[in-house]
Amino acid sequence: MNSSQIKNPDSEDDRKVDHLRFHRQHEHLSKTFGNDFFGVTAESFARFFGTPVFLGAQTVIVAIWIAANALGFTHFDLYPFILLNLAFSLQAAYAAPLILLAQTRQAARDNAHADADAKHREAIAVASAEYAAQMLVLLRQNTELTEITKTMAARIEKLTTELHHHLLREGDKEK
């Protein structure tokens, strides 16, 4: 294996990888109730019901309602506040299904994202295993080359010593 066959982690191919590729198949779940007008409006209401602004505004409206009827400024809903109770019941009748639907869709999105994350982790594990295997092959090749180099160095040293002794013997013969 030569150096051109080794993958560079910063290569152009790796920079083009779609890191959200496992999540793309679940994009249709991005909106809780869908992408039409009803879906967007229903999601807005479901999200608004739990906000401090909604709770504060509802508290102020109820306080004004009770004060206006209890103090006699108006007489459309007297003490047991039946109309106020009806308003709360109507609000609960619409809020509960919207919130339950939002929770169900959120659970589906969470499951889809968990599945995508699991696939992504599996792909990373496979790539990591392939990279580790490639590194082991390179390490073995490097070890083999080091052993060959060591053997060749020992042989060169032996030949150099033999040549040196041979030249010394020839030099002694000539004298």
JOPE-V669881 format. One record per residue. RES is the residue in three letters. PSI is psi in radians with two decimals (* if undefined). D_CENTER is the distance of its C-alpha to the mean C-alpha in whole Angstrom. Layout:
# JOPE-V669881
res=[RES,RES]
psi=[PSI,PSI]
d_center=[D_CENTER,D_CENTER]
This chain:
# JOPE-V669881
res=[MET,ASN,SER,SER,GLN,ILE,LYS,ASN,PRO,ASP,SER,GLU,ASP,ASP,ARG,LYS,VAL,ASP,HIS,LEU,ARG,PHE,HIS,ARG,GLN,HIS,GLU,HIS,LEU,SER,LYS,THR,PHE,GLY,ASN,ASP,PHE,PHE,GLY,VAL,THR,ALA,GLU,SER,PHE,ALA,ARG,PHE,PHE,GLY,THR,PRO,VAL,PHE,LEU,GLY,ALA,GLN,THR,VAL,ILE,VAL,ALA,ILE,TRP,ILE,ALA,ALA,ASN,ALA,LEU,GLY,PHE,THR,HIS,PHE,ASP,LEU,TYR,PRO,PHE,ILE,LEU,LEU,ASN,LEU,ALA,PHE,SER,LEU,GLN,ALA,ALA,TYR,ALA,ALA,PRO,LEU,ILE,LEU,LEU,ALA,GLN,THR,ARG,GLN,ALA,ALA,ARG,ASP,ASN,ALA,HIS,ALA,ASP,ALA,ASP,ALA,LYS,HIS,ARG,GLU,ALA,ILE,ALA,VAL,ALA,SER,ALA,GLU,TYR,ALA,ALA,GLN,MET,LEU,VAL,LEU,LEU,ARG,GLN,ASN,THR,GLU,LEU,THR,GLU,ILE,THR,LYS,THR,MET,ALA,ALA,ARG,ILE,GLU,LYS,LEU,THR,THR,GLU,LEU,HIS,HIS,HIS,LEU,LEU,ARG,GLU,GLY,ASP,LYS,GLU,LYS]
psi=[2.19,3.07,-0.39,-0.31,-0.21,2.29,2.26,2.20,-0.39,0.33,2.90,-0.59,-0.71,-0.52,-0.32,0.02,2.31,1.79,-0.23,0.29,-0.49,-0.33,-0.33,-0.63,-0.21,0.23,-0.48,-0.25,0.07,-0.70,2.38,-0.76,0.19,-3.13,0.04,3.10,-0.77,-0.77,-0.80,-0.75,-0.78,-0.71,-0.68,-0.78,-0.79,-0.68,-0.58,-0.51,-0.45,0.15,2.69,-0.56,-0.81,-0.84,-0.72,-0.80,-0.73,-0.72,-0.76,-0.79,-0.78,-0.74,-0.76,-0.75,-0.88,-0.77,-0.76,-0.69,-0.61,-0.61,-0.05,0.20,-0.54,2.79,0.52,-0.27,1.56,-3.12,-0.95,-0.09,0.94,-0.76,-0.68,-0.74,-0.72,-0.70,-0.76,-0.72,-0.74,-0.76,-0.79,-0.64,-0.58,-0.62,-0.74,-0.88,-0.64,-0.75,-0.74,-0.71,-0.73,-0.72,-0.72,-0.80,-0.63,-0.68,-0.71,-0.73,-0.74,-0.74,-0.74,-0.73,-0.62,-0.72,-0.78,-0.71,-0.70,-0.75,-0.69,-0.78,-0.67,-0.74,-0.68,-0.72,-0.73,-0.80,-0.68,-0.72,-0.72,-0.73,-0.73,-0.71,-0.73,-0.70,-0.65,-0.73,-0.80,-0.67,-0.74,-0.77,-0.71,-0.72,-0.76,-0.79,-0.66,-0.73,-0.73,-0.76,-0.72,-0.75,-0.78,-0.69,-0.72,-0.72,-0.74,-0.72,-0.76,-0.81,-0.67,-0.75,-0.79,-0.76,-0.72,-0.81,-0.69,-0.77,-0.65,-0.70,-0.72,-0.65,-0.65,-0.59,-0.63,-0.39,*]
d_center=[34,35,33,32,30,28,24,23,20,20,22,22,20,17,17,17,14,12,8,8,10,9,9,12,14,13,14,18,16,15,19,20,23,23,24,28,30,30,26,26,29,28,24,26,29,26,24,28,29,27,28,30,32,33,34,36,38,38,40,42,43,44,46,48,49,50,52,53,55,56,58,59,58,57,58,56,54,56,55,53,51,51,49,47,46,46,43,41,41,41,37,36,37,35,32,31,31,28,26,26,25,22,21,22,20,17,17,17,14,12,13,12,9,9,11,9,6,10,11,8,9,13,13,12,14,17,16,17,20,21,21,23,26,26,27,29,31,31,32,35,36,36,38,41,41,42,45,46,47,48,50,51,52,54,56,57,58,60,62,62,64,66,67,68,70,71,72,74,76,77,78,80,82,83,84]
